[in-house]
């Protein structure tokens, strides 16, 4: 199933994610990505809404832990530049 799951990141999530890759949206207000593998990330800063044909819109902001499954076609509407730490699994 192609899903996007958001929850509050635990302290353990936040600490563990510091070892993951860094991604920054920069000054853009949108980002589109076809997820070809499962990914999880912890939002470090910023705000966005992820739109996908298979899910209701998901709002994300600092402190969120997000899991996106393989097959999701994501369109991010970025309202404040996003920085996150991510890991494919």
C-alpha positions in Angstrom: 0.0 0.0 0.0 1.3 3.5 -0.8 1.0 5.5 2.3 2.3 8.6 4.1 2.4 8.3 7.9 3.2 11.3 10.2 3.7 11.1 13.9 5.5 13.1 16.6 9.2 12.1 16.6 10.4 10.6 19.9 13.7 11.7 21.5 15.2 8.4 20.3 14.0 9.2 16.7 15.6 12.6 16.9 18.9 11.3 18.1 19.1 8.4 15.7 18.2 10.6 12.7 21.3 12.8 13.3 23.2 9.9 11.6 21.0 10.0 8.5 21.4 12.0 5.3 20.5 15.7 5.3 18.0 17.2 2.8 17.1 20.9 2.4 14.4 22.3 0.2 16.1 25.6 -0.2 14.0 28.6 -1.4 11.6 26.6 -3.5 7.9 26.5 -2.7 7.3 23.1 -4.2 9.0 19.7 -4.6 7.8 16.6 -6.5 9.2 13.1 -6.0 8.3 9.6 -7.0 9.3 7.4 -4.1 11.0 4.2 -5.6 11.7 2.9 -2.1 10.5 3.3 1.5 11.9 6.3 3.3 11.6 7.8 6.8 12.6 11.2 7.9 12.6 13.5 10.8 11.8 17.2 10.0 14.4 19.5 11.5 12.8 22.7 10.5 10.2 24.2 8.1 6.6 23.4 7.1 5.0 21.7 4.1 2.0 19.8 3.0 2.6 16.6 1.0 -0.1 15.9 -1.6 -0.5 12.4 -3.2 -3.3 10.8 -5.3 -3.3 7.8 -2.8 -3.5 9.8 0.5 -5.2 12.8 2.0 -2.8 15.8 2.3 -0.3 15.4 5.2 1.0 18.5 7.0 4.5 18.3 8.3 6.6 20.5 10.5 9.6 20.5 12.8 9.6 17.5 15.2 7.6 15.2 12.9 8.7 11.7 12.0 7.3 10.8 8.5 7.3 7.5 6.7 6.6 7.4 3.0 6.1 4.0 1.3 7.5 3.0 -2.1 5.1 4.0 -5.0 3.9 7.3 -3.5 3.9 10.2 -6.0 4.5 13.2 -3.7 4.0 16.8 -4.4 5.2 19.0 -1.6 3.7 22.5 -1.1 6.4 24.2 1.0 5.4 27.2 3.1 8.7 27.5 5.1 12.0 26.0 3.8 12.3 22.4 5.0 15.3 20.6 6.4 15.1 17.0 7.3 17.2 13.9 8.1 16.2 10.9 6.0 17.0 7.3 5.5 15.8 4.7 2.9 14.9 1.3 4.2 
